[in-house]
Amino acid sequence: MSLQTLAVADWIKLDPWLLLPMVVVAWLYHRGARSGRGSRSCFWLGLLVLLIALSTQIDAMGHLLLWVHMAQHVLLVFVAAPLLVLGAPGMACFRGLPAFIRKDFLGPLLADRWARVGWRILLHPVTTWLVFVATTWGWHTPAAYQLAISDPLWHRLEHVCFLGGAVLFWWQVFEPWPWKSRWTKGARIAYLLAADIQNTVFCAILAFAGTSIYGSYAATAWGLGWDPARDQRLAAGIMWFVGQLVILPAAVWLLLGALKGRAGKPSLAAERERQSLPLPQLGSDPRRLAGAVQPLGTQPHRAARPLDLLRLPVLGACFRSRSARLTLRWLLAICALLLVIDGLWGPEVGPENLAGTIPWTHWRGITAVLLLLVGNVACMVCPMMAPRALGKWLFQPARAAPRWLKGKWVAGAILVAWLVAYEMFDFWSSPWATAWVIITYFALAFVIDSLFSGATFCRAVCPIGQYQMVLSLVSPTQVMAREASVCAACSTHDCIRGNPARGTPGCGLDLFMPQKIGNLDCTNCLDCVDSCPSGNVGWIVTSRASNLMDVSLRSGVGFLAQRIDMAVLLLLVTIGAFVNAAAMTPQWFEFLGWLAQGTASLWLEGAAVLVMLVVPTAALVMTSKLRRVGDSRQVLVRGALTLVPMGAAMWVDHFGFHLTSAWKTGLAVVQRALLDLGASGKWVGEPDWIASCCAQIPDWLKPAELVLLDVGLVASLWLVWRSRLSAIWWIAAIGLFAAGVWIVLQPMEMRGNLP
Amino acid sequence: MNNRAIMHLMIRWARSLWSIMCPGARRVGTPGAAALAILAVSLMWCVAEARADGGSVLGVQQLEGGRLTLLASPVPLSVGPVEFSVLVVDDDGAAAEDVAVLVEVTSQDGSLWDTAIATRGDSQNPLLASAIMELRHAELSIITVRVDSPRLKGALSVTLPVQPSAPLWTQYLPWILLVLPMAFIVGCREIAVARSSRRAGQSGRLPRAPSLVSARP
């Protein structure tokens, strides 16, 4: 097969990074489209043309021949853009967005007066015409064109400008529902003809230039055996011909519409009148504006029920089933036992041992990502439930935890000790130490819950639990009552007391469902789901920013505004994210070396971590004390809550990095363990240790980490503004962001890799 | 077009300009405009993902029986990974198939820094043979392409300066600065909420700390 044939045969390359946004747009359109079949067909055809223009060899060949590049632009400007606009995509995509984005976020923004002014200016025919012409001429100047073909980033920008300008241009012509142009059809015919004239002039200049305007194409066309002048003439011809083919029929269509005295479709007012429906008075009310996207002739909008994960077809049933959750916990307990055995008796090289990789690379990474995407799944399936249940079954403790253990001071101290010990003794590189950490954890859970009633270990001792519960404040889900009215009518309060008849325990963390706010102190054990006789407890997808602002009375927590211990814990988890991540940069080791100067560095490293954790926390606590007016405790709690998104972003960046860069080590260590147990190498295969030493870090990882930090900072700043906090908290959030960016850009020491 | 029509058009233009200057006069099509923005952003995202290939032409050489073109991306060359692509065509304009392509980077004094075999598998475009090489030295370098096939044989050399690589943070600057448009959008939304709340006699923000404490029962 000749290479030219191969080039045609290999004509499409589906790039997931191009497909993903297209699928999102298509999904939104599909959800929200109410227009006729013809209109929808136009949209799908437009998307297809876009795919052909950007995903096929047209894009690759466009760098060698000018006419191919011009054909690509013509497809974008004169084919894809009008087809997309004919599909009336704007309102369809808007309607396809989730309700909370439409109403709570975009609604107020779009209803604002200045936003309307901006849109009016942008969508004015003069503006759209000028944008269209400016993009055509501007990007075809030799310098700009050369820049676009020599730099991928500028090339992308060029395409963005062409498609954006063309969509604006055709928006005026086809008036996608419900938008109406301010110009009459006659004026818009002139608008089209003026665009046609400039297109003809441009093509004439290109065709009759005599010399090759774009130097790079002169070389590549010659290299391919083409006459560069012919290449340029062909490019001009394509642009002129297709332009005529699209613009003139559009003008004729408008002319016919004008002659008939009506548009191609009835106006919004006429349609409303026909269906005897009142026109919506949009005004400036965001909710009303968002509600205006109702399709014509449909019933009034009903409030959508929030998504309950427990009602999902298969997964929901698994989560709802108590025995399924118990099975998962026992399975994880068995996994923990295997880690202990391998850690104590397996190879002492971390990346070759189950205990050296699974907990530090995989479990942490997966649970961090799940925290951000779903919720506190780690606590839900925590294997520590096994020793805790055993302790309670053996000793039947009825004694409540002492007062000093009810607060978060002990938990905060244990968290600090954990972070310090982690760096001092390099748990991640020592399977033996990891095994002993797991054993200690199990023993502690057994002892604490043998002595005290409720979930004392989870609430007051477990450092991983504190981290999970704090970060679940930014999770999109929450265990909560489905209907407030059902709880109001409830007299048994089984969610907190338990239901002895059904053998279901109440909440060990004293969270009373009707008064529960946010995920603080909730382990997602779902015992309340089992206990509720009305089945009124759900695992609801909710986007309540108030969880990070409300410092009033919370069930199980008390008045959050008065809980300095809770604020300190929140700060420690947040600052701990940055300290923990910074400790794997080369600069950290250089710093320790400079500090040590020959002394034992083990204790020095611990002291350095301690200082880096405690000093910023203490500084923020002290700054809240500086207030002359107001309650410093409340300011501290509010401030600590605002920084949680930054901390969550850094934890997910850090653990996600290890997971992404070293996830293949999991397979290698499992293969190694099976081979050690005597499994046949024929079935198990040889471990691929290259994944443990030289794995390539994907290109998308650093940008993804930075975007996550961006989102964290914006969320934190928004919370600071909403909570009316002083400049100190603004500075703290921006400072953490700067530290995070610096850490992310450092060459990282990868966990799970061979030394 | 007669004078009356031209006058009508001009009046329409003037009215349109007036409506821009005085936005409160008439409100037209806000939801449609807003929706357009969402679509535009989504589609622009699609378009922005389009991949370039090949890069800029560094040199073209006429060989006996064909032509050789060398392209590189990114240009100007700088320390770090650079993709070199080679296009080999015979005199009939058909791309030569069974050609071995070797790319070498040498210093001015002739010491070899790096060498790689360019293959079609490494290229997005099957007409090109590509190799990604790591340029390590920021000085004048000679890039040589050697092609070898039964019908076509020859080499092309270009001498170009390799610039020092920019600091890592500049490479990721767009991702870092993404926080600004995000903050801008959220800020605009907050201003809009605050304005509508003021009109309704409420505040969109939490009360200051003391008022909340005093509300404690």
Boltz contact constraints between the chains, C-beta under 6 A:
constraints:
  - contact:
      token1: [A, 3]
      token2: [B, 95]
      max_distance: 6.0
  - contact:
      token1: [A, 3]
      token2: [B, 97]
      max_distance: 6.0
  - contact:
      token1: [A, 3]
      token2: [B, 126]
      max_distance: 6.0
  - contact:
      token1: [A, 3]
      token2: [B, 127]
      max_distance: 6.0
  - contact:
      token1: [A, 6]
      token2: [B, 126]
      max_distance: 6.0
  - contact:
      token1: [A, 7]
      token2: [B, 126]
      max_distance: 6.0
  - contact:
      token1: [A, 7]
      token2: [B, 127]
      max_distance: 6.0
  - contact:
      token1: [A, 10]
      token2: [B, 126]
      max_distance: 6.0
  - contact:
      token1: [A, 17]
      token2: [B, 49]
      max_distance: 6.0
  - contact:
      token1: [A, 18]
      token2: [B, 49]
      max_distance: 6.0
  - contact:
      token1: [A, 21]
      token2: [B, 45]
      max_distance: 6.0
  - contact:
      token1: [A, 21]
      token2: [B, 46]
      max_distance: 6.0
  - contact:
      token1: [A, 22]
      token2: [B, 46]
      max_distance: 6.0
  - contact:
      token1: [A, 25]
      token2: [B, 42]
      max_distance: 6.0
  - contact:
      token1: [A, 54]
      token2: [B, 50]
      max_distance: 6.0
  - contact:
      token1: [A, 59]
      token2: [B, 50]
      max_distance: 6.0
  - contact:
      token1: [A, 60]
      token2: [B, 53]
      max_distance: 6.0
  - contact:
      token1: [A, 60]
      token2: [B, 124]
      max_distance: 6.0
  - contact:
      token1: [A, 60]
      token2: [B, 125]
      max_distance: 6.0
  - contact:
      token1: [A, 63]
      token2: [B, 53]
      max_distance: 6.0
  - contact:
      token1: [A, 63]
      token2: [B, 54]
      max_distance: 6.0
  - contact:
      token1: [A, 89]
      token2: [B, 39]
      max_distance: 6.0
  - contact:
      token1: [A, 90]
      token2: [B, 32]
      max_distance: 6.0
  - contact:
      token1: [A, 90]
      token2: [B, 35]
      max_distance: 6.0
  - contact:
      token1: [A, 90]
      token2: [B, 36]
      max_distance: 6.0
  - contact:
      token1: [A, 90]
      token2: [B, 39]
      max_distance: 6.0
  - contact:
      token1: [A, 91]
      token2: [B, 35]
      max_distance: 6.0
  - contact:
      token1: [A, 93]
      token2: [B, 38]
      max_distance: 6.0
  - contact:
      token1: [A, 93]
      token2: [B, 39]
      max_distance: 6.0
  - contact:
      token1: [A, 94]
      token2: [B, 35]
      max_distance: 6.0
  - contact:
      token1: [A, 94]
      token2: [B, 38]
      max_distance: 6.0
  - contact:
      token1: [A, 108]
      token2: [B, 189]
      max_distance: 6.0
  - contact:
      token1: [A, 108]
      token2: [B, 192]
      max_distance: 6.0
  - contact:
      token1: [A, 108]
      token2: [B, 193]
      max_distance: 6.0
  - contact:
      token1: [A, 109]
      token2: [B, 188]
      max_distance: 6.0
  - contact:
      token1: [A, 109]
      token2: [B, 189]
      max_distance: 6.0
  - contact:
      token1: [A, 109]
      token2: [B, 192]
      max_distance: 6.0
  - contact:
      token1: [A, 110]
      token2: [B, 34]
      max_distance: 6.0
  - contact:
      token1: [A, 112]
      token2: [B, 192]
      max_distance: 6.0
  - contact:
      token1: [A, 116]
      token2: [B, 30]
      max_distance: 6.0
  - contact:
      token1: [A, 117]
      token2: [B, 23]
      max_distance: 6.0
  - contact:
      token1: [A, 119]
      token2: [B, 33]
      max_distance: 6.0
  - contact:
      token1: [A, 120]
      token2: [B, 23]
      max_distance: 6.0
  - contact:
      token1: [A, 121]
      token2: [B, 20]
      max_distance: 6.0
  - contact:
      token1: [A, 123]
      token2: [B, 33]
      max_distance: 6.0
  - contact:
      token1: [A, 124]
      token2: [B, 20]
      max_distance: 6.0
  - contact:
      token1: [A, 150]
      token2: [B, 56]
      max_distance: 6.0
  - contact:
      token1: [A, 150]
      token2: [B, 75]
      max_distance: 6.0
  - contact:
      token1: [A, 152]
      token2: [B, 52]
      max_distance: 6.0
  - contact:
      token1: [A, 155]
      token2: [B, 52]
      max_distance: 6.0
  - contact:
      token1: [A, 156]
      token2: [B, 48]
      max_distance: 6.0
  - contact:
      token1: [A, 156]
      token2: [B, 50]
      max_distance: 6.0
  - contact:
      token1: [A, 159]
      token2: [B, 47]
      max_distance: 6.0
  - contact:
      token1: [A, 159]
      token2: [B, 50]
      max_distance: 6.0
  - contact:
      token1: [A, 160]
      token2: [B, 44]
      max_distance: 6.0
  - contact:
      token1: [A, 160]
      token2: [B, 47]
      max_distance: 6.0
  - contact:
      token1: [A, 160]
      token2: [B, 48]
      max_distance: 6.0
  - contact:
      token1: [A, 163]
      token2: [B, 47]
      max_distance: 6.0
  - contact:
      token1: [A, 164]
      token2: [B, 40]
      max_distance: 6.0
  - contact:
      token1: [A, 164]
      token2: [B, 44]
      max_distance: 6.0
  - contact:
      token1: [A, 178]
      token2: [B, 32]
      max_distance: 6.0
  - contact:
      token1: [A, 179]
      token2: [B, 29]
      max_distance: 6.0
  - contact:
      token1: [A, 179]
      token2: [B, 32]
      max_distance: 6.0
  - contact:
      token1: [A, 180]
      token2: [B, 29]
      max_distance: 6.0
  - contact:
      token1: [A, 182]
      token2: [B, 16]
      max_distance: 6.0
  - contact:
      token1: [A, 187]
      token2: [B, 9]
      max_distance: 6.0
  - contact:
      token1: [A, 187]
      token2: [B, 12]
      max_distance: 6.0
  - contact:
      token1: [A, 216]
      token2: [B, 56]
      max_distance: 6.0
  - contact:
      token1: [A, 216]
      token2: [B, 57]
      max_distance: 6.0
  - contact:
      token1: [A, 219]
      token2: [B, 57]
      max_distance: 6.0
  - contact:
      token1: [A, 219]
      token2: [B, 60]
      max_distance: 6.0
  - contact:
      token1: [A, 220]
      token2: [B, 57]
      max_distance: 6.0
  - contact:
      token1: [A, 223]
      token2: [B, 60]
      max_distance: 6.0
  - contact:
      token1: [A, 223]
      token2: [B, 67]
      max_distance: 6.0
  - contact:
      token1: [A, 223]
      token2: [B, 69]
      max_distance: 6.0
  - contact:
      token1: [A, 223]
      token2: [B, 87]
      max_distance: 6.0
  - contact:
      token1: [A, 224]
      token2: [B, 89]
      max_distance: 6.0
  - contact:
      token1: [A, 225]
      token2: [B, 89]
      max_distance: 6.0
  - contact:
      token1: [A, 225]
      token2: [B, 93]
      max_distance: 6.0
  - contact:
      token1: [A, 292]
      token2: [B, 31]
      max_distance: 6.0
  - contact:
      token1: [A, 549]
      token2: [B, 206]
      max_distance: 6.0
  - contact:
      token1: [A, 630]
      token2: [B, 209]
      max_distance: 6.0
  - contact:
      token1: [A, 630]
      token2: [B, 210]
      max_distance: 6.0
  - contact:
      token1: [A, 631]
      token2: [B, 209]
      max_distance: 6.0
  - contact:
      token1: [A, 631]
      token2: [B, 210]
      max_distance: 6.0
  - contact:
      token1: [A, 631]
      token2: [B, 213]
      max_distance: 6.0
  - contact:
      token1: [A, 634]
      token2: [B, 209]
      max_distance: 6.0
  - contact:
      token1: [A, 634]
      token2: [B, 213]
      max_distance: 6.0
  - contact:
      token1: [A, 635]
      token2: [B, 209]
      max_distance: 6.0
  - contact:
      token1: [A, 703]
      token2: [B, 175]
      max_distance: 6.0
  - contact:
      token1: [A, 706]
      token2: [B, 172]
      max_distance: 6.0
  - contact:
      token1: [A, 706]
      token2: [B, 175]
      max_distance: 6.0
  - contact:
      token1: [A, 706]
      token2: [B, 176]
      max_distance: 6.0
  - contact:
      token1: [A, 710]
      token2: [B, 178]
      max_distance: 6.0
  - contact:
      token1: [A, 710]
      token2: [B, 179]
      max_distance: 6.0
  - contact:
      token1: [A, 710]
      token2: [B, 182]
      max_distance: 6.0
  - contact:
      token1: [A, 713]
      token2: [B, 179]
      max_distance: 6.0
  - contact:
      token1: [A, 714]
      token2: [B, 182]
      max_distance: 6.0
  - contact:
      token1: [A, 714]
      token2: [B, 183]
      max_distance: 6.0
  - contact:
      token1: [A, 714]
      token2: [B, 186]
      max_distance: 6.0
  - contact:
      token1: [A, 718]
      token2: [B, 186]
      max_distance: 6.0
  - contact:
      token1: [A, 722]
      token2: [B, 205]
      max_distance: 6.0
  - contact:
      token1: [A, 723]
      token2: [B, 206]
      max_distance: 6.0
  - contact:
      token1: [A, 724]
      token2: [B, 205]
      max_distance: 6.0
  - contact:
      token1: [A, 724]
      token2: [B, 206]
      max_distance: 6.0
  - contact:
      token1: [A, 724]
      token2: [B, 208]
      max_distance: 6.0
  - contact:
      token1: [A, 741]
      token2: [B, 176]
      max_distance: 6.0
  - contact:
      token1: [A, 745]
      token2: [B, 168]
      max_distance: 6.0
  - contact:
      token1: [A, 745]
      token2: [B, 169]
      max_distance: 6.0
